[in-house]
Amino acid sequence: MRQAIPSWIRIPVIFLIIAGALEYFIDSGDSFAFIKYPVLQAVLLVVLLFLIAVEVIIGAIENVMFKALTPEAKERYMAAREERMRKYSLKRLFRKLAGTRPISEEGELELDHNYDGIKELDNKLPPWWLYSFYASIIFAAGYLLYYHVLDGNNQAMEFEQEMAAAQEAVEEYKKNAPDLVSAENVELLTDPAELEKGAALYQTNCMACHAADGGGGIGPNLTDEYWILGGGIKNVFHTVSEGGRAGKGMIAWKSSLKPTEIQQVASYVVSLQGTTPAAPKEAEGDIWKPE
């Protein structure tokens, strides 16, 4: 069969099979393995050169061995080669799969049906069609067994599993992406290093209106239990992010500070509760108690 398939077909087919196997077994995520791992390009190049070298060596060996044969052996070798070429020829394979018969045998296929000189032949179904039909029956039986007897994953189940996995990935990403902090998921920071960062942001951006110790000035006192827009980390985060009362409250800091920075300064403001400022401003708003 090797002589029936030229080397310019054999080499690319074998190479593609090897490359496909490497791509299948090497985990490279969404990209191709030979792109993610450049060393694989060198491996594939070596494989290609090896396949070419094997073809050249085998061809040279066959040529040397053929020249060493006697004239009678050469004739037998060439006859055997011609027989192999005929046996594995694509033309013969096509005729076998198509089930065609020579035009000289057409008389054996004629039926008694004759319509105005048009004769009907009793041609059998092509073998390729029959093989495909039998394969579809086997596939259908396996499909029925897997999905309806063994409760295999159908499209709906696979969709639900993929959506659940995607939701878990989103939640995990949110946990590890601090700049996705919002008023709904913000948590109070108690780590001294985080509160120190919040204090630095407060001194830079908030001290002018609320005093250095939080006692209040233009803005309200941040050390008492009275709040205009609600206390607690969620309310304070929302107030700092979105701003105070329309027309007379503080600006929205979300355009100047990152969510993590707003969380830090809001946590620092909450930590000022119960402290004693030097000149506390009169209480404003209502007493706020956590629900």
C-alpha positions in Angstrom: 0.0 0.0 0.0 3.0 2.3 0.6 3.7 2.4 -3.1 0.1 3.2 -3.9 0.2 6.4 -1.8 2.9 9.0 -2.9 5.2 10.5 -0.3 3.9 14.0 -0.9 0.6 12.7 0.6 2.0 10.3 3.3 4.3 12.9 4.9 1.6 15.7 5.4 -1.0 13.2 6.6 1.3 11.6 9.2 2.6 15.1 10.2 -0.9 16.4 10.7 -1.8 13.3 12.8 1.1 13.8 15.1 0.5 17.6 15.4 -3.2 16.9 16.1 -2.3 14.4 18.8 0.1 16.9 20.5 -2.6 19.6 20.3 -5.1 17.2 21.9 -3.0 16.0 24.8 -1.2 19.2 25.7 -3.4 21.6 27.7 -3.0 25.0 26.1 -6.3 26.7 27.1 -8.0 28.7 24.4 -4.9 29.1 22.2 -3.1 26.6 20.1 -0.4 24.6 21.8 2.4 25.5 19.3 1.6 29.2 19.9 1.5 29.0 23.7 4.6 26.8 23.8 7.1 28.0 21.1 9.3 25.0 21.9 6.6 22.9 20.3 7.3 24.6 17.0 10.8 23.3 17.1 9.6 19.8 18.0 7.2 19.8 15.0 9.9 20.9 12.7 12.1 18.1 13.9 9.3 15.6 13.3 8.7 16.9 9.8 12.4 16.6 8.9 12.5 13.2 10.4 9.6 12.0 8.3 11.2 13.4 5.2 14.5 11.7 6.1 12.8 8.4 6.7 11.1 8.6 3.2 14.5 9.4 1.6 16.3 6.6 3.4 13.6 4.0 2.7 13.6 5.0 -1.0 17.4 4.7 -1.2 17.4 1.3 0.5 14.7 0.0 -1.9 16.7 1.3 -4.9 19.9 -0.4 -3.8 18.1 -3.6 -3.1 16.3 -3.5 -6.4 19.6 -3.0 -8.3 21.1 -6.0 -6.5 18.3 -8.4 -7.8 18.7 -10.7 -10.7 16.7 -9.9 -13.9 14.2 -12.6 -13.1 13.8 -11.3 -9.5 13.3 -7.8 -10.8 10.5 -9.0 -13.1 8.8 -10.7 -10.2 9.3 -7.6 -8.0 7.8 -5.3 -10.6 4.9 -7.7 -11.2 4.1 -7.8 -7.5 4.4 -4.0 -7.3 2.0 -3.6 -10.2 -0.4 -6.0 -8.4 -0.2 -4.0 -5.2 -0.7 -0.7 -7.1 -3.8 -2.2 -8.8 -5.1 -3.5 -5.5 -4.8 -0.3 -3.6 -5.5 2.1 -6.5 -7.9 4.9 -5.7 -9.9 4.2 -8.9 -10.5 0.6 -7.8 -11.4 1.7 -4.3 -13.9 4.2 -5.7 -15.5 1.6 -7.9 -15.7 -0.8 -4.9 -17.4 1.8 -2.7 -19.7 3.0 -5.4 -20.6 -0.6 -6.4 -20.5 0.2 -10.1 -20.2 -2.6 -12.7 -18.7 -2.4 -16.2 -21.0 -1.3 -19.0 -20.4 -4.8 -20.6 -22.4 -6.4 -17.8 -25.3 -4.1 -18.1 -27.4 -6.8 -19.8 -27.3 -8.9 -16.6 -28.9 -6.1 -14.7 -31.9 -5.5 -16.9 -35.4 -6.0 -15.6 -38.5 -6.8 -17.5 -39.7 -3.2 -17.2 -39.5 -1.5 -20.5 -41.0 1.9 -21.1 -40.8 3.2 -24.7 -37.3 1.7 -25.1 -36.1 2.9 -21.7 -34.9 -0.1 -19.7 -34.7 -0.3 -15.9 -31.6 -1.8 -14.3 -31.5 -3.7 -11.0 -28.6 -1.8 -9.5 -27.9 -2.4 -5.8 -27.4 0.3 -3.3 -23.8 1.6 -3.2 -21.7 0.0 -0.5 -20.7 3.4 0.9 -24.4 4.2 1.5 -25.1 0.9 3.1 -22.0 1.2 5.4 -23.1 4.7 6.4 -26.6 3.5 7.1 -25.3 0.6 9.3 -23.0 3.1 11.1 -26.0 5.4 11.8 -27.9 2.5 13.3 -25.0 1.7 15.6 -24.6 5.4 16.5 -28.3 5.7 17.3 -28.2 2.7 19.6 -25.3 4.1 21.5 -27.0 7.5 21.6 -30.2 6.0 23.0 -28.3 4.0 25.6 -26.1 6.9 26.8 -28.8 9.7 26.9 -32.0 7.8 27.7 -30.8 4.8 29.7 -27.7 5.9 31.4 -28.9 9.6 31.8 -26.0 11.1 30.1 -25.6 14.9 30.0 -27.9 16.4 27.5 -27.7 20.0 26.1 -29.9 21.5 28.9 -27.8 19.8 31.7 -24.5 20.9 30.0 -25.8 24.4 29.8 -26.7 24.5 33.5 -23.4 23.1 34.4 -21.5 25.6 32.3 -23.6 28.5 33.7 -22.9 27.3 37.3 -19.2 27.1 36.6 -19.2 30.5 35.0 -21.0 32.0 38.0 -18.4 30.4 40.3 -15.7 31.9 38.2 -17.3 35.3 38.3 -17.6 35.1 42.1 -14.0 34.0 42.5 -12.9 36.9 40.2 -14.9 39.4 42.3 -13.1 38.1 45.4 -9.7 38.6 43.9 -10.5 41.9 42.1 -10.7 44.6 44.8 -11.7 47.4 42.4 -15.1 45.7 41.9 -16.1 46.8 45.4 -19.5 48.4 45.6 -21.9 49.6 48.2 -23.6 46.2 48.1 -20.6 44.0 48.8 -18.2 46.4 50.6 -16.8 45.2 53.9 -15.4 47.1 56.8 -11.6 47.2 56.9 -10.0 46.7 60.3 -6.4 46.0 59.3 -4.2 48.9 60.7 -2.3 49.2 57.3 -5.6 49.7 55.4 -6.9 52.2 58.0 -3.6 54.1 57.7 -4.1 54.3 53.9 -7.7 55.5 54.6 -6.4 58.1 57.0 -3.9 59.5 54.4 -6.8 59.8 51.9 -8.9 61.5 54.5 -6.2 64.1 55.3 -5.8 64.8 51.6 -9.4 65.0 50.5 -11.7 65.3 53.5 -9.9 67.3 56.2 -10.9 70.7 54.7 -14.6 70.1 55.4 -14.6 67.6 58.3 -11.5 68.7 60.3 -8.4 66.7 60.8 -9.9 64.8 63.8 -13.4 64.4 62.2 -15.0 67.0 64.4 -16.6 68.7 61.5 -16.5 72.1 59.8 -18.3 72.9 56.7 -19.2 69.2 56.7 -20.9 67.4 59.6 -19.2 65.9 62.7 -18.1 62.3 61.9 -17.4 61.2 65.5 -20.9 61.2 66.9 -23.8 58.8 66.4 -25.8 61.2 64.3 -25.8 60.7 60.5 -27.5 62.7 57.7 -27.4 59.9 55.1 -26.9 56.9 57.4 -24.0 55.3 59.1 -22.2 52.0 58.7 -19.7 51.0 56.1 -22.3 50.5 53.3 -24.0 53.9 53.8 -20.7 55.7 54.2 -19.2 54.0 51.1 -22.3 55.0 49.1 -22.1 58.6 50.4 -18.4 59.0 49.6 -18.8 57.4 46.2 -22.0 59.1 45.0 -21.8 62.4 47.0 -24.0 64.0 49.6 -27.3 65.8 49.4 -28.1 67.4 46.0 -27.2 71.1 45.9 -25.4 71.3 49.3 -23.7 68.0 50.0 -20.2 67.0 49.2 -19.1 66.0 45.7 -19.1 62.4 44.4 -15.6 61.0 44.9 -16.0 58.1 42.5 -14.5 60.0 39.7 -11.4 60.8 41.7 -10.9 57.7 43.9 -10.8 54.0 43.1 -13.4 51.7 44.8 -10.6 50.3 47.0 -9.6 53.8 48.1 -13.2 54.7 48.8 -13.5 51.5 50.9 -10.3 52.5 52.8 -11.4 56.1 53.6 -15.0 55.0 54.4 -13.6 52.4 56.9 -11.4 55.1 58.4 -14.4 57.4 58.8 -16.3 54.6 60.6 -13.3 54.1 62.9 -13.7 57.7 64.0 -16.9 56.8 65.8 -16.7 57.5 69.6 -13.5 59.5 69.4 -13.2 62.9 71.0 -12.4 65.8 68.6 -10.9 69.1 69.8 -13.9 71.2 68.7 -16.9 68.9 67.8 -19.6 70.4 65.6 -23.2 70.3 66.8 -24.9 67.0 65.8 -26.8 66.9 62.5 -29.1 64.2 61.2 -30.5 61.3 63.1 -29.1 58.7 65.4 -28.2 55.7 63.2 -28.2 52.1 64.5 -27.3 49.1 62.5 -30.3 46.9 61.6 
